[in-house]
């Protein structure tokens, strides 16, 4: 459920509506009969609850198309811990890229299972595996007619995304099955 009061303007709008409803209830109770004022108040409360419920559910955006950068070039960041070789995924990237005026950056995090030393044989192996995944990803995209470049990212996928966004102003980000092993609780 989404908060129906997402901004100060919406909160003020609700305040005005509630004030007008309260004034109408008071007017009906004083001018006609108190019982009718109570009944009218209950009807208005039911309507208000229904409207609040409907607006709190939110809605999906009508268009999923990304925005364009300053130079009208669409920038797409793909973060993948596996090879981007599936036909459906390549088609999704092609659709999101939107044609020749697009720039695609593929980041493959070097997923190491331990958080130990900065340089270890395990980390070196993770970097090599990530480099191989990156080459396969770039090859799959090239075979699909898409131009892309890429690099191996940090072993922490969140940091890899953060680092990539710091140097690449992406209009959209596609995250492909990032499964990060976490250390068992102590």
N, CA, C and O atoms as a DFTB+ gen file, in Angstrom:
744 C
 N C O
     1  1       0.842      -1.172       0.000
     2  2       0.000       0.000       0.000
     3  2       0.891       1.241       0.000
     4  3       1.863       1.313       0.751
     5  1       0.559       2.200      -0.833
     6  2       1.279       3.457      -0.906
     7  2       0.609       4.485      -0.005
     8  3      -0.593       4.403       0.249
     9  1       1.371       5.435       0.471
    10  2       0.827       6.517       1.268
    11  2       0.013       7.431       0.361
    12  3       0.546       7.930      -0.631
    13  1      -1.274       7.669       0.672
    14  2      -2.075       8.537      -0.202
    15  2      -1.642       9.999      -0.125
    16  3      -1.980      10.783      -1.012
    17  1      -0.902      10.382       0.916
    18  2      -0.444      11.757       1.072
    19  2       1.029      11.827       0.703
    20  3       1.892      11.872       1.580
    21  1       1.316      11.835      -0.591
    22  2       2.691      11.783      -1.073
    23  2       3.366      13.139      -1.129
    24  3       4.581      13.217      -1.313
    25  1       2.598      14.213      -0.972
    26  2       3.188      15.544      -1.032
    27  2       2.384      16.484      -0.144
    28  3       1.284      16.153       0.300
    29  1       2.950      17.659       0.107
    30  2       2.237      18.659       0.903
    31  2       0.991      19.143       0.172
    32  3      -0.018      19.451       0.807
    33  1       1.049      19.212      -1.143
    34  2      -0.111      19.657      -1.920
    35  2      -1.277      18.675      -1.760
    36  3      -2.427      19.088      -1.610
    37  1      -0.970      17.372      -1.792
    38  2      -2.030      16.380      -1.608
    39  2      -2.576      16.424      -0.182
    40  3      -3.780      16.266       0.019
    41  1      -1.708      16.636       0.811
    42  2      -2.166      16.739       2.202
    43  2      -3.072      17.961       2.362
    44  3      -4.098      17.881       3.039
    45  1      -2.708      19.086       1.751
    46  2      -3.539      20.279       1.833
    47  2      -4.885      20.053       1.138
    48  3      -5.928      20.478       1.635
    49  1      -4.850      19.384      -0.006
    50  2      -6.088      19.090      -0.730
    51  2      -7.029      18.257       0.145
    52  3      -8.227      18.532       0.215
    53  1      -6.475      17.230       0.815
    54  2      -7.295      16.402       1.710
    55  2      -7.833      17.234       2.872
    56  3      -8.978      17.045       3.281
    57  1      -7.030      18.149       3.410
    58  2      -7.466      19.007       4.508
    59  2      -8.649      19.872       4.076
    60  3      -9.618      20.007       4.822
    61  1      -8.581      20.450       2.893
    62  2      -9.677      21.283       2.380
    63  2     -10.939      20.439       2.180
    64  3     -12.037      20.867       2.535
    65  1     -10.782      19.248       1.617
    66  2     -11.946      18.376       1.383
    67  2     -12.576      17.966       2.706
    68  3     -13.801      17.978       2.833
    69  1     -11.770      17.608       3.684
    70  2     -12.303      17.199       4.986
    71  2     -12.990      18.377       5.668
    72  3     -14.038      18.206       6.291
    73  1     -12.400      19.587       5.552
    74  2     -13.032      20.777       6.123
    75  2     -14.382      21.070       5.482
    76  3     -15.341      21.394       6.183
    77  1     -14.469      20.960       4.149
    78  2     -15.741      21.196       3.446
    79  2     -16.766      20.140       3.831
    80  3     -17.942      20.457       4.008
    81  1     -16.334      18.888       3.963
    82  2     -17.254      17.819       4.361
    83  2     -17.764      18.054       5.774
    84  3     -18.953      17.877       6.039
    85  1     -16.879      18.450       6.685
    86  2     -17.302      18.719       8.067
    87  2     -18.290      19.875       8.108
    88  3     -19.267      19.825       8.855
    89  1     -18.046      20.930       7.304
    90  2     -18.968      22.066       7.261
    91  2     -20.336      21.629       6.742
    92  3     -21.365      22.082       7.243
    93  1     -20.349      20.739       5.731
    94  2     -21.644      20.285       5.206
    95  2     -22.380      19.419       6.226
    96  3     -23.606      19.482       6.311
    97  1     -21.662      18.618       6.992
    98  2     -22.297      17.798       8.033
    99  2     -22.899      18.694       9.109
   100  3     -24.026      18.472       9.552
   101  1     -22.150      19.699       9.523
   102  2     -22.651      20.622      10.549
   103  2     -23.876      21.376      10.037
   104  3     -24.850      21.550      10.770
   105  1     -23.831      21.825       8.776
   106  2     -24.966      22.551       8.202
   107  2     -26.207      21.676       8.147
   108  3     -27.297      22.128       8.497
   109  1     -26.056      20.423       7.711
   110  2     -27.204      19.508       7.640
   111  2     -27.745      19.246       9.046
   112  3     -28.960      19.235       9.244
   113  1     -26.867      19.038      10.017
   114  2     -27.310      18.747      11.387
   115  2     -28.035      19.946      12.001
   116  3     -29.031      19.755      12.699
   117  1     -27.569      21.171      11.763
   118  2     -28.192      22.352      12.348
   119  2     -29.452      22.788      11.610
   120  3     -30.418      23.218      12.239
   121  1     -29.453      22.682      10.268
   122  2     -30.572      23.207       9.488
   123  2     -31.707      22.201       9.303
   124  3     -32.870      22.594       9.208
   125  1     -31.386      20.920       9.250
   126  2     -32.437      19.937       8.991
   127  2     -32.696      19.141      10.268
   128  3     -33.622      19.457      11.015
   129  1     -31.897      18.122      10.522
   130  2     -32.038      17.300      11.725
   131  2     -30.674      16.725      12.076
   132  3     -29.886      16.417      11.182
   133  1     -30.382      16.577      13.365
   134  2     -29.100      16.006      13.776
   135  2     -28.891      14.582      13.260
   136  3     -27.767      14.208      12.925
   137  1     -29.957      13.786      13.193
   138  2     -29.823      12.404      12.711
   139  2     -29.406      12.386      11.244
   140  3     -28.605      11.541      10.846
   141  1     -29.928      13.295      10.441
   142  2     -29.532      13.372       9.039
   143  2     -28.079      13.843       8.911
   144  3     -27.356      13.416       8.011
   145  1     -27.663      14.728       9.823
   146  2     -26.274      15.175       9.835
   147  2     -25.324      14.017      10.114
   148  3     -24.268      13.917       9.490
   149  1     -25.699      13.130      11.060
   150  2     -24.879      11.958      11.369
   151  2     -24.845      11.014      10.164
   152  3     -23.785      10.506       9.798
   153  1     -26.012      10.782       9.550
   154  2     -26.071       9.898       8.375
   155  2     -25.227      10.460       7.232
   156  3     -24.489       9.726       6.575
   157  1     -25.345      11.777       7.001
   158  2     -24.563      12.409       5.946
   159  2     -23.058      12.298       6.254
   160  3     -22.257      12.068       5.348
   161  1     -22.683      12.458       7.505
   162  2     -21.286      12.315       7.912
   163  2     -20.764      10.911       7.647
   164  3     -19.639      10.748       7.176
   165  1     -21.581       9.878       7.950
   166  2     -21.172       8.489       7.699
   167  2     -20.995       8.221       6.201
   168  3     -20.072       7.513       5.799
   169  1     -21.880       8.788       5.381
   170  2     -21.764       8.628       3.926
   171  2     -20.464       9.275       3.438
   172  3     -19.739       8.688       2.635
   173  1     -20.174      10.477       3.922
   174  2     -18.955      11.168       3.503
   175  2     -17.697      10.421       3.976
   176  3     -16.700      10.366       3.256
   177  1     -17.747       9.857       5.169
   178  2     -16.604       9.070       5.663
   179  2     -16.383       7.849       4.775
   180  3     -15.243       7.533       4.434
   181  1     -17.456       7.161       4.397
   182  2     -17.330       5.985       3.524
   183  2     -16.746       6.379       2.169
   184  3     -15.891       5.678       1.628
   185  1     -17.206       7.488       1.633
   186  2     -16.661       7.958       0.348
   187  2     -15.180       8.310       0.503
   188  3     -14.369       7.954      -0.351
   189  1     -14.828       8.996       1.570
   190  2     -13.434       9.372       1.806
   191  2     -12.528       8.165       1.966
   192  3     -11.420       8.144       1.431
   193  1     -12.989       7.157       2.699
   194  2     -12.187       5.942       2.869
   195  2     -11.997       5.242       1.525
   196  3     -10.907       4.757       1.221
   197  1     -13.054       5.193       0.729
   198  2     -12.950       4.573      -0.597
   199  2     -11.960       5.304      -1.501
   200  3     -11.156       4.674      -2.187
   201  1     -12.021       6.628      -1.498
   202  2     -11.077       7.406      -2.314
   203  2      -9.642       7.258      -1.812
   204  3      -8.713       7.134      -2.609
   205  1      -9.462       7.271      -0.488
   206  2      -8.115       7.100       0.066
   207  2      -7.564       5.726      -0.287
   208  3      -6.388       5.598      -0.629
   209  1      -8.396       4.706      -0.209
   210  2      -7.952       3.350      -0.533
   211  2      -7.554       3.252      -2.000
   212  3      -6.526       2.667      -2.338
   213  1      -8.388       3.837      -2.873
   214  2      -8.107       3.769      -4.300
   215  2      -6.818       4.510      -4.649
   216  3      -6.028       4.016      -5.453
   217  1      -6.592       5.672      -4.066
   218  2      -5.385       6.424      -4.390
   219  2      -4.151       5.854      -3.702
   220  3      -3.035       6.119      -4.151
   221  1      -4.308       5.086      -2.636
   222  2      -3.153       4.535      -1.928
   223  2      -2.579       3.303      -2.612
   224  3      -1.441       2.920      -2.340
   225  1      -3.343       2.685      -3.487
   226  2      -2.851       1.476      -4.163
   227  2      -1.800       1.792      -5.206
   228  3      -1.033       0.908      -5.590
   229  1      -1.744       3.014      -5.670
   230  2      -0.756       3.374      -6.682
   231  2      -1.127       2.795      -8.029
   232  3      -2.175       2.168      -8.189
   233  1      -0.260       3.013      -8.986
   234  2      -0.490       2.478     -10.318
   235  2       0.845       2.307     -11.006
   236  3       1.830       2.959     -10.660
   237  1       0.867       1.426     -11.979
   238  2       2.068       1.219     -12.770
   239  2       2.176       2.332     -13.797
   240  3       1.160       2.830     -14.281
   241  1       3.385       2.721     -14.132
   242  2       3.521       3.760     -15.149
   243  2       2.971       3.276     -16.483
   244  3       3.116       2.107     -16.838
   245  1       2.342       4.178     -17.215
   246  2       1.761       3.831     -18.516
   247  2       2.848       3.497     -19.533
   248  3       2.668       2.617     -20.375
   249  1       3.960       4.189     -19.453
   250  2       5.043       3.982     -20.401
   251  2       6.307       3.634     -19.641
   252  3       6.664       4.310     -18.676
   253  1       6.980       2.593     -20.067
   254  2       8.215       2.198     -19.421
   255  2       9.434       2.723     -20.145
   256  3      10.563       2.405     -19.771
   257  1       9.226       3.512     -21.165
   258  2      10.350       4.052     -21.913
   259  2      11.186       4.975     -21.039
   260  3      10.651       5.759     -20.255
   261  1      12.462       4.877     -21.178
   262  2      13.362       5.694     -20.365
   263  2      13.480       7.097     -20.920
   264  3      13.054       7.383     -22.039
   265  1      14.056       7.952     -20.128
   266  2      14.266       9.320     -20.560
   267  2      15.510       9.371     -21.441
   268  3      16.305       8.431     -21.457
   269  1      15.669      10.439     -22.152
   270  2      16.834      10.624     -23.011
   271  2      17.793      11.593     -22.343
   272  3      17.379      12.503     -21.624
   273  1      19.064      11.389     -22.588
   274  2      20.089      12.266     -22.038
   275  2      20.084      13.612     -22.736
   276  3      19.266      13.864     -23.621
   277  1      20.991      14.459     -22.335
   278  2      21.086      15.814     -22.888
   279  2      21.328      15.764     -24.390
   280  3      20.756      16.558     -25.137
   281  1      22.175      14.835     -24.842
   282  2      22.505      14.757     -26.259
   283  2      21.565      13.815     -27.022
   284  3      21.894      13.382     -28.126
   285  1      20.419      13.501     -26.456
   286  2      19.408      12.640     -27.071
   287  2      19.925      11.226     -27.313
   288  3      19.398      10.506     -28.161
   289  1      20.930      10.839     -26.590
   290  2      21.474       9.483     -26.677
   291  2      20.980       8.718     -25.459
   292  3      21.125       9.181     -24.328
   293  1      20.405       7.566     -25.686
   294  2      19.870       6.756     -24.593
   295  2      20.997       5.918     -23.996
   296  3      21.655       5.160     -24.709
   297  1      21.218       6.053     -22.695
   298  2      22.293       5.329     -22.011
   299  2      21.698       4.237     -21.144
   300  3      20.840       4.485     -20.297
   301  1      22.173       3.025     -21.374
   302  2      21.655       1.845     -20.691
   303  2      22.790       1.153     -19.958
   304  3      23.799       0.789     -20.563
   305  1      22.622       0.972     -18.653
   306  2      23.603       0.270     -17.837
   307  2      23.065      -1.129     -17.567
   308  3      21.960      -1.289     -17.050
   309  1      23.858      -2.144     -17.922
   310  2      23.481      -3.534     -17.683
   311  2      24.462      -4.090     -16.660
   312  3      25.671      -4.104     -16.893
   313  1      23.939      -4.547     -15.531
   314  2      24.766      -5.116     -14.472
   315  2      24.421      -6.598     -14.408
   316  3      23.288      -6.972     -14.106
   317  1      25.429      -7.447     -14.699
   318  2      25.140      -8.874     -14.844
   319  2      26.153      -9.729     -14.098
   320  3      27.362      -9.550     -14.238
   321  1      25.633     -10.670     -13.296
   322  2      26.536     -11.628     -12.654
   323  2      26.521     -12.947     -13.408
   324  3      27.105     -13.938     -12.969
   325  1      25.848     -12.943     -14.542
   326  2      25.851     -14.111     -15.416
   327  2      25.956     -13.615     -16.852
   328  3      25.837     -12.417     -17.111
   329  1      26.174     -14.519     -17.765
   330  2      26.327     -14.139     -19.163
   331  2      24.993     -13.676     -19.730
   332  3      23.965     -14.319     -19.513
   333  1      25.006     -12.570     -20.451
   334  2      23.811     -12.055     -21.108
   335  2      23.697     -12.772     -22.446
   336  3      23.985     -12.197     -23.495
   337  1      23.277     -14.028     -22.401
   338  2      23.221     -14.789     -23.625
   339  2      21.821     -15.208     -24.014
   340  3      21.591     -15.613     -25.153
   341  1      20.883     -15.117     -23.091
   342  2      19.522     -15.532     -23.380
   343  2      18.861     -14.628     -24.394
   344  3      19.037     -13.411     -24.360
   345  1      18.099     -15.223     -25.299
   346  2      17.445     -14.470     -26.370
   347  2      16.490     -13.418     -25.805
   348  3      16.451     -12.290     -26.297
   349  1      15.720     -13.780     -24.773
   350  2      14.753     -12.838     -24.199
   351  2      15.460     -11.633     -23.587
   352  3      15.004     -10.498     -23.724
   353  1      16.570     -11.889     -22.914
   354  2      17.305     -10.793     -22.292
   355  2      17.945      -9.886     -23.341
   356  3      17.904      -8.662     -23.213
   357  1      18.526     -10.471     -24.358
   358  2      19.132      -9.668     -25.426
   359  2      18.054      -8.828     -26.117
   360  3      18.292      -7.666     -26.446
   361  1      16.875      -9.409     -26.337
   362  2      15.780      -8.653     -26.956
   363  2      15.313      -7.517     -26.053
   364  3      14.996      -6.428     -26.532
   365  1      15.271      -7.775     -24.732
   366  2      14.885      -6.726     -23.796
   367  2      15.903      -5.581     -23.833
   368  3      15.526      -4.409     -23.820
   369  1      17.171      -5.920     -23.878
   370  2      18.213      -4.892     -23.954
   371  2      18.087      -4.130     -25.265
   372  3      18.219      -2.906     -25.282
   373  1      17.832      -4.838     -26.364
   374  2      17.663      -4.181     -27.673
   375  2      16.466      -3.222     -27.622
   376  3      16.554      -2.095     -28.108
   377  1      15.366      -3.663     -27.044
   378  2      14.169      -2.832     -26.966
   379  2      14.413      -1.592     -26.103
   380  3      14.017      -0.484     -26.466
   381  1      15.059      -1.790     -24.976
   382  2      15.331      -0.670     -24.070
   383  2      16.359       0.290     -24.660
   384  3      16.270       1.499     -24.445
   385  1      17.340      -0.238     -25.407
   386  2      18.373       0.611     -25.996
   387  2      17.779       1.541     -27.040
   388  3      18.210       2.687     -27.167
   389  1      16.811       1.066     -27.774
   390  2      16.085       1.927     -28.697
   391  2      16.789       2.304     -29.980
   392  3      16.413       3.300     -30.597
   393  1      17.777       1.570     -30.409
   394  2      18.352       1.836     -31.715
   395  2      19.800       2.273     -31.698
   396  3      20.531       2.065     -30.730
   397  1      20.192       2.891     -32.812
   398  2      21.593       3.224     -33.040
   399  2      22.082       4.337     -32.122
   400  3      23.260       4.367     -31.765
   401  1      21.203       5.245     -31.738
   402  2      21.612       6.340     -30.859
   403  2      21.527       5.924     -29.399
   404  3      20.845       6.562     -28.598
   405  1      22.216       4.862     -29.069
   406  2      22.218       4.399     -27.686
   407  2      23.634       4.041     -27.279
   408  3      24.499       3.765     -28.111
   409  1      23.839       4.056     -25.990
   410  2      25.133       3.711     -25.434
   411  2      24.877       2.677     -24.345
   412  3      24.088       2.911     -23.430
   413  1      25.548       1.532     -24.449
   414  2      25.336       0.444     -23.496
   415  2      26.645       0.179     -22.763
   416  3      27.694      -0.012     -23.379
   417  1      26.562       0.170     -21.434
   418  2      27.702      -0.188     -20.603
   419  2      27.323      -1.422     -19.802
   420  3      26.318      -1.429     -19.091
   421  1      28.136      -2.467     -19.925
   422  2      27.904      -3.711     -19.194
   423  2      28.919      -3.792     -18.063
   424  3      30.122      -3.647     -18.280
   425  1      28.421      -4.023     -16.860
   426  2      29.283      -4.198     -15.691
   427  2      29.076      -5.611     -15.167
   428  3      27.942      -6.034     -14.941
   429  1      30.169      -6.341     -14.976
   430  2      30.080      -7.675     -14.364
   431  2      30.854      -7.635     -13.049
   432  3      32.083      -7.569     -13.053
   433  1      30.137      -7.675     -11.922
   434  2      30.816      -7.647     -10.630
   435  2      31.694      -8.890     -10.438
   436  3      31.317      -9.993     -10.833
   437  1      32.852      -8.697      -9.836
   438  2      33.759      -9.805      -9.517
   439  2      33.306     -10.384      -8.184
   440  3      33.799      -9.985      -7.129
   441  1      32.381     -11.314      -8.232
   442  2      31.747     -11.830      -7.027
   443  2      32.655     -12.804      -6.293
   444  3      32.773     -13.967      -6.678
   445  1      33.286     -12.328      -5.250
   446  2      34.130     -13.175      -4.399
   447  2      33.327     -13.516      -3.152
   448  3      32.631     -12.657      -2.609
   449  1      33.415     -14.747      -2.698
   450  2      32.588     -15.179      -1.574
   451  2      33.125     -14.751      -0.225
   452  3      32.385     -14.790       0.758
   453  1      34.370     -14.348      -0.137
   454  2      34.897     -13.928       1.165
   455  2      35.193     -12.447       1.146
   456  3      35.504     -11.878       0.100
   457  1      35.096     -11.833       2.292
   458  2      35.395     -10.412       2.393
   459  2      36.774     -10.201       2.971
   460  3      36.997      -9.192       3.640
   461  1      37.705     -11.099       2.747
   462  2      39.041     -11.064       3.342
   463  2      39.934     -10.021       2.724
   464  3      39.508      -8.890       2.487
   465  1      41.149     -10.386       2.465
   466  2      42.161      -9.454       1.959
   467  2      41.755      -8.890       0.602
   468  3      40.987      -9.503      -0.139
   469  1      42.282      -7.724       0.299
   470  2      41.972      -7.066      -0.968
   471  2      42.498      -7.855      -2.149
   472  3      41.842      -7.900      -3.190
   473  1      43.651      -8.476      -2.025
   474  2      44.201      -9.276      -3.110
   475  2      44.430     -10.683      -2.578
   476  3      45.244     -10.902      -1.680
   477  1      43.716     -11.605      -3.136
   478  2      43.882     -13.002      -2.750
   479  2      43.670     -13.850      -3.993
   480  3      43.123     -13.372      -4.986
   481  1      44.098     -15.101      -3.946
   482  2      43.862     -15.965      -5.112
   483  2      42.370     -16.088      -5.422
   484  3      41.985     -16.175      -6.588
   485  1      41.536     -16.096      -4.390
   486  2      40.096     -16.207      -4.604
   487  2      39.554     -14.962      -5.314
   488  3      38.722     -15.072      -6.214
   489  1      40.021     -13.795      -4.912
   490  2      39.595     -12.553      -5.552
   491  2      40.104     -12.482      -6.986
   492  3      39.380     -12.055      -7.886
   493  1      41.356     -12.901      -7.199
   494  2      41.907     -12.926      -8.557
   495  2      41.082     -13.844      -9.460
   496  3      40.833     -13.526     -10.623
   497  1      40.665     -14.979      -8.912
   498  2      39.833     -15.914      -9.686
   499  2      38.473     -15.293      -9.985
   500  3      37.953     -15.449     -11.089
   501  1      37.887     -14.585      -9.006
   502  2      36.595     -13.924      -9.219
   503  2      36.702     -12.858     -10.300
   504  3      35.797     -12.714     -11.122
   505  1      37.797     -12.114     -10.303
   506  2      38.000     -11.079     -11.324
   507  2      38.139     -11.718     -12.701
   508  3      37.585     -11.214     -13.677
   509  1      38.866     -12.810     -12.784
   510  2      39.038     -13.500     -14.073
   511  2      37.703     -14.047     -14.582
   512  3      37.397     -13.929     -15.768
   513  1      36.909     -14.644     -13.688
   514  2      35.594     -15.162     -14.093
   515  2      34.687     -14.020     -14.553
   516  3      33.957     -14.162     -15.534
   517  1      34.734     -12.897     -13.852
   518  2      33.924     -11.742     -14.245
   519  2      34.364     -11.216     -15.610
   520  3      33.527     -10.831     -16.426
   521  1      35.687     -11.198     -15.864
   522  2      36.203     -10.753     -17.160
   523  2      35.702     -11.667     -18.282
   524  3      35.331     -11.194     -19.356
   525  1      35.694     -12.988     -18.026
   526  2      35.194     -13.939     -19.024
   527  2      33.699     -13.729     -19.272
   528  3      33.251     -13.751     -20.418
   529  1      32.923     -13.524     -18.192
   530  2      31.487     -13.260     -18.360
   531  2      31.270     -11.982     -19.164
   532  3      30.376     -11.909     -20.007
   533  1      32.092     -10.985     -18.893
   534  2      31.981      -9.714     -19.608
   535  2      32.227      -9.907     -21.095
   536  3      31.467      -9.396     -21.918
   537  1      33.281     -10.638     -21.454
   538  2      33.575     -10.885     -22.866
   539  2      32.424     -11.620     -23.541
   540  3      32.054     -11.285     -24.666
   541  1      31.852     -12.622     -22.866
   542  2      30.718     -13.351     -23.448
   543  2      29.489     -12.453     -23.588
   544  3      28.761     -12.547     -24.576
   545  1      29.259     -11.591     -22.611
   546  2      28.131     -10.655     -22.687
   547  2      28.281      -9.712     -23.871
   548  3      27.349      -9.521     -24.652
   549  1      29.475      -9.123     -23.992
   550  2      29.716      -8.178     -25.082
   551  2      29.598      -8.865     -26.443
   552  3      29.097      -8.280     -27.403
   553  1      30.065     -10.116     -26.514
   554  2      29.967     -10.871     -27.760
   555  2      28.504     -11.146     -28.108
   556  3      28.115     -11.005     -29.267
   557  1      27.686     -11.535     -27.126
   558  2      26.264     -11.803     -27.374
   559  2      25.550     -10.538     -27.847
   560  3      24.716     -10.597     -28.751
   561  1      25.871      -9.406     -27.246
   562  2      25.232      -8.154     -27.659
   563  2      25.698      -7.732     -29.046
   564  3      24.909      -7.220     -29.841
   565  1      26.984      -7.948     -29.340
   566  2      27.511      -7.612     -30.669
   567  2      26.844      -8.478     -31.738
   568  3      26.506      -7.984     -32.813
   569  1      26.653      -9.763     -31.449
   570  2      25.986     -10.651     -32.399
   571  2      24.541     -10.239     -32.637
   572  3      23.973     -10.512     -33.695
   573  1      23.951      -9.580     -31.645
   574  2      22.575      -9.100     -31.789
   575  2      22.512      -7.734     -32.466
   576  3      21.432      -7.165     -32.622
   577  1      23.684      -7.204     -32.871
   578  2      23.715      -5.930     -33.568
   579  2      23.768      -4.724     -32.644
   580  3      23.485      -3.607     -33.077
   581  1      24.120      -4.924     -31.392
   582  2      24.196      -3.828     -30.433
   583  2      25.652      -3.503     -30.125
   584  3      26.478      -4.399     -29.948
   585  1      25.955      -2.213     -30.063
   586  2      27.299      -1.795     -29.665
   587  2      27.302      -1.586     -28.166
   588  3      26.462      -0.863     -27.630
   589  1      28.245      -2.218     -27.491
   590  2      28.334      -2.084     -26.044
   591  2      29.790      -2.126     -25.628
   592  3      30.634      -2.704     -26.313
   593  1      30.064      -1.515     -24.518
   594  2      31.381      -1.622     -23.910
   595  2      31.157      -2.092     -22.485
   596  3      30.024      -2.106     -22.003
   597  1      32.231      -2.476     -21.809
   598  2      32.035      -2.971     -20.465
   599  2      33.294      -3.002     -19.650
   600  3      34.393      -2.739     -20.139
   601  1      33.103      -3.334     -18.375
   602  2      34.239      -3.487     -17.480
   603  2      33.829      -4.360     -16.306
   604  3      32.645      -4.551     -16.028
   605  1      34.834      -4.881     -15.629
   606  2      34.610      -5.676     -14.425
   607  2      34.387      -4.695     -13.281
   608  3      35.116      -3.714     -13.138
   609  1      33.372      -4.972     -12.471
   610  2      33.048      -4.084     -11.366
   611  2      33.501      -4.630     -10.027
   612  3      34.063      -5.722      -9.940
   613  1      33.249      -3.859      -8.994
   614  2      33.591      -4.214      -7.622
   615  2      32.914      -5.525      -7.232
   616  3      31.905      -5.918      -7.818
   617  1      33.490      -6.196      -6.228
   618  2      32.906      -7.466      -5.784
   619  2      31.567      -7.250      -5.078
   620  3      30.759      -8.177      -5.008
   621  1      31.316      -6.057      -4.557
   622  2      30.014      -5.714      -3.974
   623  2      29.151      -5.159      -5.107
   624  3      29.448      -4.084      -5.630
   625  1      28.079      -5.876      -5.499
   626  2      27.264      -5.420      -6.641
   627  2      26.709      -4.009      -6.458
   628  3      26.619      -3.253      -7.425
   629  1      26.335      -3.644      -5.229
   630  2      25.823      -2.286      -5.007
   631  2      26.899      -1.245      -5.281
   632  3      26.626      -0.213      -5.895
   633  1      28.106      -1.507      -4.835
   634  2      29.206      -0.584      -5.088
   635  2      29.539      -0.566      -6.576
   636  3      29.872       0.489      -7.116
   637  1      29.454      -1.716      -7.249
   638  2      29.718      -1.762      -8.694
   639  2      28.726      -0.866      -9.447
   640  3      29.105      -0.151     -10.374
   641  1      27.466      -0.914      -9.041
   642  2      26.444      -0.060      -9.663
   643  2      26.731       1.402      -9.351
   644  3      26.677       2.255     -10.236
   645  1      27.035       1.685      -8.092
   646  2      27.333       3.055      -7.673
   647  2      28.525       3.623      -8.452
   648  3      28.477       4.752      -8.939
   649  1      29.589       2.829      -8.561
   650  2      30.776       3.276      -9.301
   651  2      30.452       3.537     -10.768
   652  3      30.904       4.524     -11.347
   653  1      29.662       2.639     -11.365
   654  2      29.324       2.799     -12.779
   655  2      28.479       4.051     -12.997
   656  3      28.694       4.783     -13.963
   657  1      27.512       4.302     -12.102
   658  2      26.656       5.474     -12.265
   659  2      27.410       6.776     -12.029
   660  3      27.010       7.826     -12.532
   661  1      28.500       6.716     -11.266
   662  2      29.301       7.918     -11.036
   663  2      29.998       8.381     -12.310
   664  3      30.263       9.572     -12.475
   665  1      30.295       7.451     -13.207
   666  2      31.004       7.828     -14.442
   667  2      30.153       7.670     -15.693
   668  3      30.560       8.111     -16.768
   669  1      28.979       7.051     -15.579
   670  2      28.128       6.777     -16.738
   671  2      26.709       7.199     -16.378
   672  3      26.052       6.532     -15.579
   673  1      26.232       8.282     -16.949
   674  2      24.908       8.822     -16.624
   675  2      23.827       8.001     -17.315
   676  3      23.319       8.384     -18.368
   677  1      23.481       6.869     -16.711
   678  2      22.517       5.943     -17.321
   679  2      21.099       6.491     -17.235
   680  3      20.701       7.074     -16.226
   681  1      20.345       6.292     -18.313
   682  2      18.925       6.611     -18.320
   683  2      18.125       5.455     -17.737
   684  3      17.068       5.657     -17.139
   685  1      18.640       4.238     -17.916
   686  2      18.001       3.034     -17.381
   687  2      19.072       2.078     -16.898
   688  3      20.201       2.083     -17.388
   689  1      18.701       1.258     -15.928
   690  2      19.596       0.233     -15.410
   691  2      18.868      -1.102     -15.463
   692  3      17.732      -1.224     -15.004
   693  1      19.535      -2.094     -16.028
   694  2      19.005      -3.458     -16.028
   695  2      19.927      -4.289     -15.146
   696  3      21.129      -4.375     -15.402
   697  1      19.368      -4.895     -14.118
   698  2      20.141      -5.758     -13.228
   699  2      19.760      -7.192     -13.559
   700  3      18.589      -7.566     -13.512
   701  1      20.775      -7.993     -13.897
   702  2      20.549      -9.368     -14.323
   703  2      20.965     -10.325     -13.219
   704  3      22.158     -10.545     -13.009
   705  1      20.003     -10.892     -12.515
   706  2      20.185     -11.999     -11.580
   707  2      21.412     -11.880     -10.685
   708  3      22.295     -12.737     -10.704
   709  1      21.455     -10.830      -9.919
   710  2      22.577     -10.679      -9.003
   711  2      22.321     -11.507      -7.759
   712  3      21.450     -11.170      -6.957
   713  1      23.054     -12.564      -7.594
   714  2      22.936     -13.410      -6.413
   715  2      24.238     -13.282      -5.644
   716  3      25.295     -13.710      -6.109
   717  1      24.150     -12.697      -4.478
   718  2      25.331     -12.460      -3.677
   719  2      25.281     -13.380      -2.479
   720  3      24.296     -13.404      -1.741
   721  1      26.350     -14.139      -2.287
   722  2      26.430     -14.985      -1.106
   723  2      26.782     -14.108       0.067
   724  3      27.659     -13.249      -0.018
   725  1      26.086     -14.336       1.167
   726  2      26.398     -13.585       2.373
   727  2      26.991     -14.538       3.398
   728  3      26.721     -15.739       3.383
   729  1      27.788     -13.991       4.273
   730  2      28.409     -14.812       5.304
   731  2      27.343     -15.277       6.277
   732  3      26.427     -14.514       6.584
   733  1      27.433     -16.520       6.776
   734  2      26.429     -16.991       7.738
   735  2      26.527     -16.199       9.018
   736  3      27.608     -15.739       9.385
   737  1      25.372     -16.027       9.728
   738  2      25.392     -15.250      10.970
   739  2      26.270     -15.924      12.010
   740  3      26.356     -17.150      12.075
   741  1      26.914     -15.109      12.815
   742  2      27.811     -15.650      13.846
   743  2      27.094     -15.930      15.116
   744  3      27.705     -16.388      16.082
